[in-house]
């Protein structure tokens, strides 16, 4: 089963509860950040891992078990 690691404007729009136009703006800003770090970017898409890090703090969140 193929797992897509990129998310597009539809998912970003639904996740944030904003218009597609605003979702494109958010994706564009995130892609600019990635590009400045030397990563290859795809217009209109963002890696899920980067999305989760930026919006949910998954890489910095401390969870006590």
C-alpha positions as CSV (number, residue, x, y, z in Angstrom):
1,X,0.0,0.0,0.0
2,X,1.4,3.4,-1.0
3,X,1.6,6.0,1.7
4,X,1.8,9.6,0.5
5,X,4.0,11.7,2.7
6,X,3.0,15.0,1.2
7,X,-0.2,16.9,2.0
8,X,-1.9,19.4,-0.3
9,X,-4.1,22.4,-0.2
10,X,-7.3,20.4,0.5
11,X,-5.9,18.9,3.7
12,X,-4.3,22.1,4.9
13,X,-7.6,24.0,4.2
14,X,-9.6,21.4,6.1
15,X,-7.1,21.2,9.0
16,X,-7.0,24.9,9.6
17,X,-10.6,25.7,8.6
18,X,-9.5,28.3,6.1
19,X,-10.1,29.0,2.4
20,X,-8.0,27.3,-0.2
21,X,-6.4,30.6,-1.1
22,X,-5.2,31.0,2.5
23,X,-4.0,27.4,2.6
24,X,-1.9,28.1,-0.6
25,X,-0.4,31.0,1.2
26,X,0.5,28.9,4.3
27,X,2.0,26.2,2.0
28,X,4.0,28.8,0.1
29,X,5.5,30.2,3.3
30,X,6.4,26.8,4.6
31,X,8.0,25.9,1.2
32,X,10.0,29.1,1.4
33,X,11.4,28.0,4.8
34,X,12.3,24.6,3.4
35,X,13.9,26.0,0.3
36,X,16.1,28.3,2.4
37,X,17.2,25.2,4.3
38,X,18.3,23.6,1.1
39,X,15.4,21.2,0.6
40,X,13.7,20.6,-2.7
41,X,10.1,21.7,-2.6
42,X,6.9,20.9,-4.6
43,X,4.6,23.8,-5.3
44,X,1.2,23.3,-3.6
45,X,2.4,20.5,-1.3
46,X,4.2,20.2,2.0
47,X,5.8,17.1,3.7
48,X,3.5,15.8,6.4
49,X,6.4,15.5,8.9
50,X,7.2,19.2,8.4
51,X,3.6,20.2,8.7
52,X,3.2,18.3,12.0
53,X,6.4,19.8,13.4
54,X,5.3,23.3,12.6
55,X,1.7,23.1,13.7
56,X,1.7,20.5,16.4
57,X,5.3,20.6,17.7
58,X,5.7,16.9,17.5
59,X,9.5,17.1,17.4
60,X,9.7,19.3,20.5
61,X,6.8,18.0,22.5
62,X,7.7,16.1,25.7
63,X,5.2,13.4,26.5
64,X,5.3,11.8,29.9
65,X,4.3,8.1,30.0
